[in-house]
Amino acid sequence: MNTDQKMTIKIGNFGTLQIGHLSKMGKVSQVVEMGNDTRKKKNLS
């Protein structure tokens, strides 16, 4: 049984991140994706 349930955390205007409520761990790929989206919106490389 998986007791480490996922929580959705809103990070400013950047987006949301899924983290485990016990492990307090998320996916780095979600953070990178938020950063890439922000750079694209600002026309940065």
mmCIF entry with sequence, helices, sheets and N, C-alpha, C, O atoms, coordinates in Angstrom:
data_MODEL
# 
_entry.id   MODEL 
# 
_entity.id                         1 
_entity.type                       polymer 
_entity.pdbx_number_of_molecules   1 
# 
_entity_poly.entity_id                      1 
_entity_poly.type                           'polypeptide(L)' 
_entity_poly.nstd_linkage                   no 
_entity_poly.nstd_monomer                   no 
_entity_poly.pdbx_seq_one_letter_code       MNTDQKMTIKIGNFGTLQIGHLSKMGKVSQVVEMGNDTRKKKNLS 
_entity_poly.pdbx_seq_one_letter_code_can   MNTDQKMTIKIGNFGTLQIGHLSKMGKVSQVVEMGNDTRKKKNLS 
_entity_poly.pdbx_strand_id                 A 
# 
loop_
_entity_poly_seq.entity_id 
_entity_poly_seq.num 
_entity_poly_seq.mon_id 
_entity_poly_seq.hetero 
1 1  MET n 
1 2  ASN n 
1 3  THR n 
1 4  ASP n 
1 5  GLN n 
1 6  LYS n 
1 7  MET n 
1 8  THR n 
1 9  ILE n 
1 10 LYS n 
1 11 ILE n 
1 12 GLY n 
1 13 ASN n 
1 14 PHE n 
1 15 GLY n 
1 16 THR n 
1 17 LEU n 
1 18 GLN n 
1 19 ILE n 
1 20 GLY n 
1 21 HIS n 
1 22 LEU n 
1 23 SER n 
1 24 LYS n 
1 25 MET n 
1 26 GLY n 
1 27 LYS n 
1 28 VAL n 
1 29 SER n 
1 30 GLN n 
1 31 VAL n 
1 32 VAL n 
1 33 GLU n 
1 34 MET n 
1 35 GLY n 
1 36 ASN n 
1 37 ASP n 
1 38 THR n 
1 39 ARG n 
1 40 LYS n 
1 41 LYS n 
1 42 LYS n 
1 43 ASN n 
1 44 LEU n 
1 45 SER n 
# 
_struct_asym.id          A 
_struct_asym.entity_id   1 
# 
_struct_conf.conf_type_id            HELX_P 
_struct_conf.id                      HELX_P1 
_struct_conf.pdbx_PDB_helix_id       AA1 
_struct_conf.beg_label_comp_id       VAL 
_struct_conf.beg_label_asym_id       A 
_struct_conf.beg_label_seq_id        28 
_struct_conf.pdbx_beg_PDB_ins_code   ? 
_struct_conf.end_label_comp_id       LYS 
_struct_conf.end_label_asym_id       A 
_struct_conf.end_label_seq_id        41 
_struct_conf.pdbx_end_PDB_ins_code   ? 
_struct_conf.beg_auth_comp_id        VAL 
_struct_conf.beg_auth_asym_id        A 
_struct_conf.beg_auth_seq_id         28 
_struct_conf.end_auth_comp_id        LYS 
_struct_conf.end_auth_asym_id        A 
_struct_conf.end_auth_seq_id         41 
_struct_conf.pdbx_PDB_helix_class    1 
_struct_conf.details                 ? 
_struct_conf.pdbx_PDB_helix_length   14 
# 
_struct_conf_type.id          HELX_P 
_struct_conf_type.criteria    ? 
_struct_conf_type.reference   ? 
# 
_struct_sheet.id               AA1 
_struct_sheet.type             ? 
_struct_sheet.number_strands   2 
_struct_sheet.details          ? 
# 
_struct_sheet_order.sheet_id     AA1 
_struct_sheet_order.range_id_1   1 
_struct_sheet_order.range_id_2   2 
_struct_sheet_order.offset       ? 
_struct_sheet_order.sense        anti-parallel 
# 
loop_
_struct_sheet_range.sheet_id 
_struct_sheet_range.id 
_struct_sheet_range.beg_label_comp_id 
_struct_sheet_range.beg_label_asym_id 
_struct_sheet_range.beg_label_seq_id 
_struct_sheet_range.pdbx_beg_PDB_ins_code 
_struct_sheet_range.end_label_comp_id 
_struct_sheet_range.end_label_asym_id 
_struct_sheet_range.end_label_seq_id 
_struct_sheet_range.pdbx_end_PDB_ins_code 
_struct_sheet_range.beg_auth_comp_id 
_struct_sheet_range.beg_auth_asym_id 
_struct_sheet_range.beg_auth_seq_id 
_struct_sheet_range.end_auth_comp_id 
_struct_sheet_range.end_auth_asym_id 
_struct_sheet_range.end_auth_seq_id 
AA1 1 LYS A 6  ? ILE A 11 ? LYS A 6  ILE A 11 
AA1 2 GLY A 15 ? GLY A 20 ? GLY A 15 GLY A 20 
# 
loop_
_atom_site.group_PDB 
_atom_site.id 
_atom_site.type_symbol 
_atom_site.label_atom_id 
_atom_site.label_alt_id 
_atom_site.label_comp_id 
_atom_site.label_asym_id 
_atom_site.label_entity_id 
_atom_site.label_seq_id 
_atom_site.pdbx_PDB_ins_code 
_atom_site.Cartn_x 
_atom_site.Cartn_y 
_atom_site.Cartn_z 
_atom_site.occupancy 
_atom_site.B_iso_or_equiv 
_atom_site.pdbx_formal_charge 
_atom_site.auth_seq_id 
_atom_site.auth_comp_id 
_atom_site.auth_asym_id 
_atom_site.auth_atom_id 
_atom_site.pdbx_PDB_model_num 
ATOM 1   N N  . MET A 1 1  ? 0.830  -1.180 0.000   1.00 0.00 ? 1  MET A N  1 
ATOM 2   C CA . MET A 1 1  ? 0.000  0.000  0.000   1.00 0.00 ? 1  MET A CA 1 
ATOM 3   C C  . MET A 1 1  ? 0.875  1.244  0.000   1.00 0.00 ? 1  MET A C  1 
ATOM 4   O O  . MET A 1 1  ? 1.800  1.372  0.803   1.00 0.00 ? 1  MET A O  1 
ATOM 5   N N  . ASN A 1 2  ? 0.565  2.165  -0.923  1.00 0.00 ? 2  ASN A N  1 
ATOM 6   C CA . ASN A 1 2  ? 1.337  3.401  -1.038  1.00 0.00 ? 2  ASN A CA 1 
ATOM 7   C C  . ASN A 1 2  ? 0.739  4.451  -0.109  1.00 0.00 ? 2  ASN A C  1 
ATOM 8   O O  . ASN A 1 2  ? -0.364 4.943  -0.346  1.00 0.00 ? 2  ASN A O  1 
ATOM 9   N N  . THR A 1 3  ? 1.469  4.789  0.945   1.00 0.00 ? 3  THR A N  1 
ATOM 10  C CA . THR A 1 3  ? 0.969  5.788  1.887   1.00 0.00 ? 3  THR A CA 1 
ATOM 11  C C  . THR A 1 3  ? 1.536  7.174  1.626   1.00 0.00 ? 3  THR A C  1 
ATOM 12  O O  . THR A 1 3  ? 1.125  8.138  2.270   1.00 0.00 ? 3  THR A O  1 
ATOM 13  N N  . ASP A 1 4  ? 2.474  7.290  0.693   1.00 0.00 ? 4  ASP A N  1 
ATOM 14  C CA . ASP A 1 4  ? 3.057  8.589  0.346   1.00 0.00 ? 4  ASP A CA 1 
ATOM 15  C C  . ASP A 1 4  ? 2.204  9.228  -0.746  1.00 0.00 ? 4  ASP A C  1 
ATOM 16  O O  . ASP A 1 4  ? 2.541  9.160  -1.928  1.00 0.00 ? 4  ASP A O  1 
ATOM 17  N N  . GLN A 1 5  ? 1.103  9.845  -0.342  1.00 0.00 ? 5  GLN A N  1 
ATOM 18  C CA . GLN A 1 5  ? 0.160  10.441 -1.288  1.00 0.00 ? 5  GLN A CA 1 
ATOM 19  C C  . GLN A 1 5  ? 0.761  11.690 -1.925  1.00 0.00 ? 5  GLN A C  1 
ATOM 20  O O  . GLN A 1 5  ? 1.581  12.376 -1.314  1.00 0.00 ? 5  GLN A O  1 
ATOM 21  N N  . LYS A 1 6  ? 0.349  11.978 -3.149  1.00 0.00 ? 6  LYS A N  1 
ATOM 22  C CA . LYS A 1 6  ? 0.848  13.143 -3.880  1.00 0.00 ? 6  LYS A CA 1 
ATOM 23  C C  . LYS A 1 6  ? 0.030  14.377 -3.536  1.00 0.00 ? 6  LYS A C  1 
ATOM 24  O O  . LYS A 1 6  ? -1.196 14.326 -3.436  1.00 0.00 ? 6  LYS A O  1 
ATOM 25  N N  . MET A 1 7  ? 0.738  15.483 -3.357  1.00 0.00 ? 7  MET A N  1 
ATOM 26  C CA . MET A 1 7  ? 0.103  16.776 -3.133  1.00 0.00 ? 7  MET A CA 1 
ATOM 27  C C  . MET A 1 7  ? 0.456  17.681 -4.304  1.00 0.00 ? 7  MET A C  1 
ATOM 28  O O  . MET A 1 7  ? 1.537  17.555 -4.879  1.00 0.00 ? 7  MET A O  1 
ATOM 29  N N  . THR A 1 8  ? -0.427 18.578 -4.658  1.00 0.00 ? 8  THR A N  1 
ATOM 30  C CA . THR A 1 8  ? -0.164 19.554 -5.701  1.00 0.00 ? 8  THR A CA 1 
ATOM 31  C C  . THR A 1 8  ? 0.170  20.882 -5.039  1.00 0.00 ? 8  THR A C  1 
ATOM 32  O O  . THR A 1 8  ? -0.623 21.432 -4.275  1.00 0.00 ? 8  THR A O  1 
ATOM 33  N N  . ILE A 1 9  ? 1.353  21.379 -5.346  1.00 0.00 ? 9  ILE A N  1 
ATOM 34  C CA . ILE A 1 9  ? 1.847  22.626 -4.768  1.00 0.00 ? 9  ILE A CA 1 
ATOM 35  C C  . ILE A 1 9  ? 1.927  23.674 -5.877  1.00 0.00 ? 9  ILE A C  1 
ATOM 36  O O  . ILE A 1 9  ? 2.515  23.417 -6.928  1.00 0.00 ? 9  ILE A O  1 
ATOM 37  N N  . LYS A 1 10 ? 1.344  24.850 -5.654  1.00 0.00 ? 10 LYS A N  1 
ATOM 38  C CA . LYS A 1 10 ? 1.424  25.940 -6.616  1.00 0.00 ? 10 LYS A CA 1 
ATOM 39  C C  . LYS A 1 10 ? 2.659  26.767 -6.306  1.00 0.00 ? 10 LYS A C  1 
ATOM 40  O O  . LYS A 1 10 ? 2.880  27.180 -5.167  1.00 0.00 ? 10 LYS A O  1 
ATOM 41  N N  . ILE A 1 11 ? 3.461  27.003 -7.336  1.00 0.00 ? 11 ILE A N  1 
ATOM 42  C CA . ILE A 1 11 ? 4.697  27.769 -7.170  1.00 0.00 ? 11 ILE A CA 1 
ATOM 43  C C  . ILE A 1 11 ? 4.538  29.086 -7.922  1.00 0.00 ? 11 ILE A C  1 
ATOM 44  O O  . ILE A 1 11 ? 4.787  29.164 -9.125  1.00 0.00 ? 11 ILE A O  1 
ATOM 45  N N  . GLY A 1 12 ? 4.125  30.105 -7.205  1.00 0.00 ? 12 GLY A N  1 
ATOM 46  C CA . GLY A 1 12 ? 3.939  31.434 -7.787  1.00 0.00 ? 12 GLY A CA 1 
ATOM 47  C C  . GLY A 1 12 ? 3.117  31.396 -9.054  1.00 0.00 ? 12 GLY A C  1 
ATOM 48  O O  . GLY A 1 12 ? 2.092  30.718 -9.122  1.00 0.00 ? 12 GLY A O  1 
ATOM 49  N N  . ASN A 1 13 ? 3.573  32.132 -10.067 1.00 0.00 ? 13 ASN A N  1 
ATOM 50  C CA . ASN A 1 13 ? 2.922  32.134 -11.373 1.00 0.00 ? 13 ASN A CA 1 
ATOM 51  C C  . ASN A 1 13 ? 3.563  31.130 -12.320 1.00 0.00 ? 13 ASN A C  1 
ATOM 52  O O  . ASN A 1 13 ? 3.231  31.095 -13.505 1.00 0.00 ? 13 ASN A O  1 
ATOM 53  N N  . PHE A 1 14 ? 4.482  30.311 -11.808 1.00 0.00 ? 14 PHE A N  1 
ATOM 54  C CA . PHE A 1 14 ? 5.228  29.392 -12.656 1.00 0.00 ? 14 PHE A CA 1 
ATOM 55  C C  . PHE A 1 14 ? 4.457  28.126 -12.977 1.00 0.00 ? 14 PHE A C  1 
ATOM 56  O O  . PHE A 1 14 ? 4.582  27.601 -14.083 1.00 0.00 ? 14 PHE A O  1 
ATOM 57  N N  . GLY A 1 15 ? 3.669  27.625 -12.051 1.00 0.00 ? 15 GLY A N  1 
ATOM 58  C CA . GLY A 1 15 ? 2.921  26.403 -12.287 1.00 0.00 ? 15 GLY A CA 1 
ATOM 59  C C  . GLY A 1 15 ? 2.750  25.607 -11.016 1.00 0.00 ? 15 GLY A C  1 
ATOM 60  O O  . GLY A 1 15 ? 2.901  26.130 -9.912  1.00 0.00 ? 15 GLY A O  1 
ATOM 61  N N  . THR A 1 16 ? 2.431  24.333 -11.182 1.00 0.00 ? 16 THR A N  1 
ATOM 62  C CA . THR A 1 16 ? 2.214  23.453 -10.044 1.00 0.00 ? 16 THR A CA 1 
ATOM 63  C C  . THR A 1 16 ? 3.210  22.301 -10.079 1.00 0.00 ? 16 THR A C  1 
ATOM 64  O O  . THR A 1 16 ? 3.725  21.934 -11.136 1.00 0.00 ? 16 THR A O  1 
ATOM 65  N N  . LEU A 1 17 ? 3.466  21.744 -8.915  1.00 0.00 ? 17 LEU A N  1 
ATOM 66  C CA . LEU A 1 17 ? 4.422  20.664 -8.754  1.00 0.00 ? 17 LEU A CA 1 
ATOM 67  C C  . LEU A 1 17 ? 3.793  19.591 -7.891  1.00 0.00 ? 17 LEU A C  1 
ATOM 68  O O  . LEU A 1 17 ? 3.164  19.900 -6.878  1.00 0.00 ? 17 LEU A O  1 
ATOM 69  N N  . GLN A 1 18 ? 3.953  18.331 -8.276  1.00 0.00 ? 18 GLN A N  1 
ATOM 70  C CA . GLN A 1 18 ? 3.460  17.198 -7.497  1.00 0.00 ? 18 GLN A CA 1 
ATOM 71  C C  . GLN A 1 18 ? 4.576  16.726 -6.572  1.00 0.00 ? 18 GLN A C  1 
ATOM 72  O O  . GLN A 1 18 ? 5.670  16.405 -7.037  1.00 0.00 ? 18 GLN A O  1 
ATOM 73  N N  . ILE A 1 19 ? 4.309  16.681 -5.259  1.00 0.00 ? 19 ILE A N  1 
ATOM 74  C CA . ILE A 1 19 ? 5.291  16.156 -4.313  1.00 0.00 ? 19 ILE A CA 1 
ATOM 75  C C  . ILE A 1 19 ? 4.612  15.153 -3.389  1.00 0.00 ? 19 ILE A C  1 
ATOM 76  O O  . ILE A 1 19 ? 3.404  15.218 -3.164  1.00 0.00 ? 19 ILE A O  1 
ATOM 77  N N  . GLY A 1 20 ? 5.400  14.228 -2.860  1.00 0.00 ? 20 GLY A N  1 
ATOM 78  C CA . GLY A 1 20 ? 4.895  13.268 -1.895  1.00 0.00 ? 20 GLY A CA 1 
ATOM 79  C C  . GLY A 1 20 ? 4.790  13.912 -0.527  1.00 0.00 ? 20 GLY A C  1 
ATOM 80  O O  . GLY A 1 20 ? 5.699  14.633 -0.116  1.00 0.00 ? 20 GLY A O  1 
ATOM 81  N N  . HIS A 1 21 ? 3.706  13.668 0.181   1.00 0.00 ? 21 HIS A N  1 
ATOM 82  C CA . HIS A 1 21 ? 3.524  14.332 1.474   1.00 0.00 ? 21 HIS A CA 1 
ATOM 83  C C  . HIS A 1 21 ? 4.421  13.743 2.556   1.00 0.00 ? 21 HIS A C  1 
ATOM 84  O O  . HIS A 1 21 ? 4.718  14.429 3.535   1.00 0.00 ? 21 HIS A O  1 
ATOM 85  N N  . LEU A 1 22 ? 4.860  12.507 2.416   1.00 0.00 ? 22 LEU A N  1 
ATOM 86  C CA . LEU A 1 22 ? 5.782  11.924 3.395   1.00 0.00 ? 22 LEU A CA 1 
ATOM 87  C C  . LEU A 1 22 ? 7.235  12.111 2.972   1.00 0.00 ? 22 LEU A C  1 
ATOM 88  O O  . LEU A 1 22 ? 8.075  12.495 3.785   1.00 0.00 ? 22 LEU A O  1 
ATOM 89  N N  . SER A 1 23 ? 7.531  11.843 1.715   1.00 0.00 ? 23 SER A N  1 
ATOM 90  C CA . SER A 1 23 ? 8.913  11.931 1.239   1.00 0.00 ? 23 SER A CA 1 
ATOM 91  C C  . SER A 1 23 ? 9.346  13.368 0.963   1.00 0.00 ? 23 SER A C  1 
ATOM 92  O O  . SER A 1 23 ? 10.539 13.669 0.941   1.00 0.00 ? 23 SER A O  1 
ATOM 93  N N  . LYS A 1 24 ? 8.367  14.257 0.750   1.00 0.00 ? 24 LYS A N  1 
ATOM 94  C CA . LYS A 1 24 ? 8.637  15.655 0.399   1.00 0.00 ? 24 LYS A CA 1 
ATOM 95  C C  . LYS A 1 24 ? 9.506  15.751 -0.851  1.00 0.00 ? 24 LYS A C  1 
ATOM 96  O O  . LYS A 1 24 ? 10.315 16.667 -0.995  1.00 0.00 ? 24 LYS A O  1 
ATOM 97  N N  . MET A 1 25 ? 9.323  14.781 -1.757  1.00 0.00 ? 25 MET A N  1 
ATOM 98  C CA . MET A 1 25 ? 10.103 14.722 -2.988  1.00 0.00 ? 25 MET A CA 1 
ATOM 99  C C  . MET A 1 25 ? 9.188  14.912 -4.188  1.00 0.00 ? 25 MET A C  1 
ATOM 100 O O  . MET A 1 25 ? 8.049  14.445 -4.197  1.00 0.00 ? 25 MET A O  1 
ATOM 101 N N  . GLY A 1 26 ? 9.693  15.593 -5.182  1.00 0.00 ? 26 GLY A N  1 
ATOM 102 C CA . GLY A 1 26 ? 8.985  15.791 -6.440  1.00 0.00 ? 26 GLY A CA 1 
ATOM 103 C C  . GLY A 1 26 ? 9.896  15.388 -7.578  1.00 0.00 ? 26 GLY A C  1 
ATOM 104 O O  . GLY A 1 26 ? 10.977 14.844 -7.351  1.00 0.00 ? 26 GLY A O  1 
ATOM 105 N N  . LYS A 1 27 ? 9.471  15.648 -8.788  1.00 0.00 ? 27 LYS A N  1 
ATOM 106 C CA . LYS A 1 27 ? 10.258 15.326 -9.969  1.00 0.00 ? 27 LYS A CA 1 
ATOM 107 C C  . LYS A 1 27 ? 10.981 16.571 -10.461 1.00 0.00 ? 27 LYS A C  1 
ATOM 108 O O  . LYS A 1 27 ? 10.365 17.612 -10.690 1.00 0.00 ? 27 LYS A O  1 
ATOM 109 N N  . VAL A 1 28 ? 12.280 16.451 -10.619 1.00 0.00 ? 28 VAL A N  1 
ATOM 110 C CA . VAL A 1 28 ? 13.086 17.571 -11.107 1.00 0.00 ? 28 VAL A CA 1 
ATOM 111 C C  . VAL A 1 28 ? 12.628 17.957 -12.508 1.00 0.00 ? 28 VAL A C  1 
ATOM 112 O O  . VAL A 1 28 ? 12.683 19.129 -12.881 1.00 0.00 ? 28 VAL A O  1 
ATOM 113 N N  . SER A 1 29 ? 12.175 16.974 -13.287 1.00 0.00 ? 29 SER A N  1 
ATOM 114 C CA . SER A 1 29 ? 11.736 17.266 -14.655 1.00 0.00 ? 29 SER A CA 1 
ATOM 115 C C  . SER A 1 29 ? 10.571 18.261 -14.670 1.00 0.00 ? 29 SER A C  1 
ATOM 116 O O  . SER A 1 29 ? 10.457 19.051 -15.607 1.00 0.00 ? 29 SER A O  1 
ATOM 117 N N  . GLN A 1 30 ? 9.707  18.237 -13.651 1.00 0.00 ? 30 GLN A N  1 
ATOM 118 C CA . GLN A 1 30 ? 8.611  19.210 -13.574 1.00 0.00 ? 30 GLN A CA 1 
ATOM 119 C C  . GLN A 1 30 ? 9.154  20.617 -13.339 1.00 0.00 ? 30 GLN A C  1 
ATOM 120 O O  . GLN A 1 30 ? 8.642  21.583 -13.906 1.00 0.00 ? 30 GLN A O  1 
ATOM 121 N N  . VAL A 1 31 ? 10.174 20.735 -12.519 1.00 0.00 ? 31 VAL A N  1 
ATOM 122 C CA . VAL A 1 31 ? 10.780 22.044 -12.236 1.00 0.00 ? 31 VAL A CA 1 
ATOM 123 C C  . VAL A 1 31 ? 11.465 22.573 -13.490 1.00 0.00 ? 31 VAL A C  1 
ATOM 124 O O  . VAL A 1 31 ? 11.344 23.755 -13.814 1.00 0.00 ? 31 VAL A O  1 
ATOM 125 N N  . VAL A 1 32 ? 12.185 21.700 -14.199 1.00 0.00 ? 32 VAL A N  1 
ATOM 126 C CA . VAL A 1 32 ? 12.864 22.103 -15.433 1.00 0.00 ? 32 VAL A CA 1 
ATOM 127 C C  . VAL A 1 32 ? 11.842 22.541 -16.475 1.00 0.00 ? 32 VAL A C  1 
ATOM 128 O O  . VAL A 1 32 ? 12.057 23.525 -17.184 1.00 0.00 ? 32 VAL A O  1 
ATOM 129 N N  . GLU A 1 33 ? 10.735 21.817 -16.569 1.00 0.00 ? 33 GLU A N  1 
ATOM 130 C CA . GLU A 1 33 ? 9.686  22.163 -17.526 1.00 0.00 ? 33 GLU A CA 1 
ATOM 131 C C  . GLU A 1 33 ? 9.097  23.543 -17.213 1.00 0.00 ? 33 GLU A C  1 
ATOM 132 O O  . GLU A 1 33 ? 8.843  24.328 -18.127 1.00 0.00 ? 33 GLU A O  1 
ATOM 133 N N  . MET A 1 34 ? 8.881  23.843 -15.928 1.00 0.00 ? 34 MET A N  1 
ATOM 134 C CA . MET A 1 34 ? 8.378  25.164 -15.541 1.00 0.00 ? 34 MET A CA 1 
ATOM 135 C C  . MET A 1 34 ? 9.366  26.252 -15.941 1.00 0.00 ? 34 MET A C  1 
ATOM 136 O O  . MET A 1 34 ? 8.967  27.299 -16.451 1.00 0.00 ? 34 MET A O  1 
ATOM 137 N N  . GLY A 1 35 ? 10.646 26.009 -15.712 1.00 0.00 ? 35 GLY A N  1 
ATOM 138 C CA . GLY A 1 35 ? 11.677 26.985 -16.082 1.00 0.00 ? 35 GLY A CA 1 
ATOM 139 C C  . GLY A 1 35 ? 11.740 27.202 -17.578 1.00 0.00 ? 35 GLY A C  1 
ATOM 140 O O  . GLY A 1 35 ? 11.863 28.337 -18.038 1.00 0.00 ? 35 GLY A O  1 
ATOM 141 N N  . ASN A 1 36 ? 11.658 26.112 -18.348 1.00 0.00 ? 36 ASN A N  1 
ATOM 142 C CA . ASN A 1 36 ? 11.691 26.226 -19.809 1.00 0.00 ? 36 ASN A CA 1 
ATOM 143 C C  . ASN A 1 36 ? 10.485 26.997 -20.321 1.00 0.00 ? 36 ASN A C  1 
ATOM 144 O O  . ASN A 1 36 ? 10.621 27.835 -21.212 1.00 0.00 ? 36 ASN A O  1 
ATOM 145 N N  . ASP A 1 37 ? 9.307  26.726 -19.772 1.00 0.00 ? 37 ASP A N  1 
ATOM 146 C CA . ASP A 1 37 ? 8.104  27.447 -20.181 1.00 0.00 ? 37 ASP A CA 1 
ATOM 147 C C  . ASP A 1 37 ? 8.233  28.938 -19.886 1.00 0.00 ? 37 ASP A C  1 
ATOM 148 O O  . ASP A 1 37 ? 7.830  29.769 -20.700 1.00 0.00 ? 37 ASP A O  1 
ATOM 149 N N  . THR A 1 38 ? 8.789  29.277 -18.735 1.00 0.00 ? 38 THR A N  1 
ATOM 150 C CA . THR A 1 38 ? 8.964  30.683 -18.358 1.00 0.00 ? 38 THR A CA 1 
ATOM 151 C C  . THR A 1 38 ? 9.942  31.372 -19.311 1.00 0.00 ? 38 THR A C  1 
ATOM 152 O O  . THR A 1 38 ? 9.705  32.503 -19.734 1.00 0.00 ? 38 THR A O  1 
ATOM 153 N N  . ARG A 1 39 ? 11.051 30.685 -19.651 1.00 0.00 ? 39 ARG A N  1 
ATOM 154 C CA . ARG A 1 39 ? 12.020 31.275 -20.581 1.00 0.00 ? 39 ARG A CA 1 
ATOM 155 C C  . ARG A 1 39 ? 11.409 31.490 -21.963 1.00 0.00 ? 39 ARG A C  1 
ATOM 156 O O  . ARG A 1 39 ? 11.672 32.504 -22.609 1.00 0.00 ? 39 ARG A O  1 
ATOM 157 N N  . LYS A 1 40 ? 10.591 30.532 -22.419 1.00 0.00 ? 40 LYS A N  1 
ATOM 158 C CA . LYS A 1 40 ? 9.938  30.664 -23.721 1.00 0.00 ? 40 LYS A CA 1 
ATOM 159 C C  . LYS A 1 40 ? 9.002  31.870 -23.746 1.00 0.00 ? 40 LYS A C  1 
ATOM 160 O O  . LYS A 1 40 ? 8.956  32.611 -24.728 1.00 0.00 ? 40 LYS A O  1 
ATOM 161 N N  . LYS A 1 41 ? 8.249  32.061 -22.643 1.00 0.00 ? 41 LYS A N  1 
ATOM 162 C CA . LYS A 1 41 ? 7.316  33.190 -22.564 1.00 0.00 ? 41 LYS A CA 1 
ATOM 163 C C  . LYS A 1 41 ? 8.041  34.519 -22.600 1.00 0.00 ? 41 LYS A C  1 
ATOM 164 O O  . LYS A 1 41 ? 7.493  35.512 -23.079 1.00 0.00 ? 41 LYS A O  1 
ATOM 165 N N  . LYS A 1 42 ? 9.283  34.551 -22.093 1.00 0.00 ? 42 LYS A N  1 
ATOM 166 C CA . LYS A 1 42 ? 10.079 35.782 -22.054 1.00 0.00 ? 42 LYS A CA 1 
ATOM 167 C C  . LYS A 1 42 ? 11.026 35.891 -23.249 1.00 0.00 ? 42 LYS A C  1 
ATOM 168 O O  . LYS A 1 42 ? 11.854 36.800 -23.306 1.00 0.00 ? 42 LYS A O  1 
ATOM 169 N N  . ASN A 1 43 ? 10.902 34.947 -24.222 1.00 0.00 ? 43 ASN A N  1 
ATOM 170 C CA . ASN A 1 43 ? 11.748 34.916 -25.425 1.00 0.00 ? 43 ASN A CA 1 
ATOM 171 C C  . ASN A 1 43 ? 13.225 34.814 -25.086 1.00 0.00 ? 43 ASN A C  1 
ATOM 172 O O  . ASN A 1 43 ? 14.056 35.452 -25.732 1.00 0.00 ? 43 ASN A O  1 
ATOM 173 N N  . LEU A 1 44 ? 13.560 34.017 -24.081 1.00 0.00 ? 44 LEU A N  1 
ATOM 174 C CA . LEU A 1 44 ? 14.951 33.776 -23.719 1.00 0.00 ? 44 LEU A CA 1 
ATOM 175 C C  . LEU A 1 44 ? 15.350 32.371 -24.184 1.00 0.00 ? 44 LEU A C  1 
ATOM 176 O O  . LEU A 1 44 ? 14.501 31.496 -24.353 1.00 0.00 ? 44 LEU A O  1 
ATOM 177 N N  . SER A 1 45 ? 16.633 32.178 -24.383 1.00 0.00 ? 45 SER A N  1 
ATOM 178 C CA . SER A 1 45 ? 17.093 30.839 -24.816 1.00 0.00 ? 45 SER A CA 1 
ATOM 179 C C  . SER A 1 45 ? 17.213 29.886 -23.650 1.00 0.00 ? 45 SER A C  1 
ATOM 180 O O  . SER A 1 45 ? 17.584 28.727 -23.835 1.00 0.00 ? 45 SER A O  1 
# 
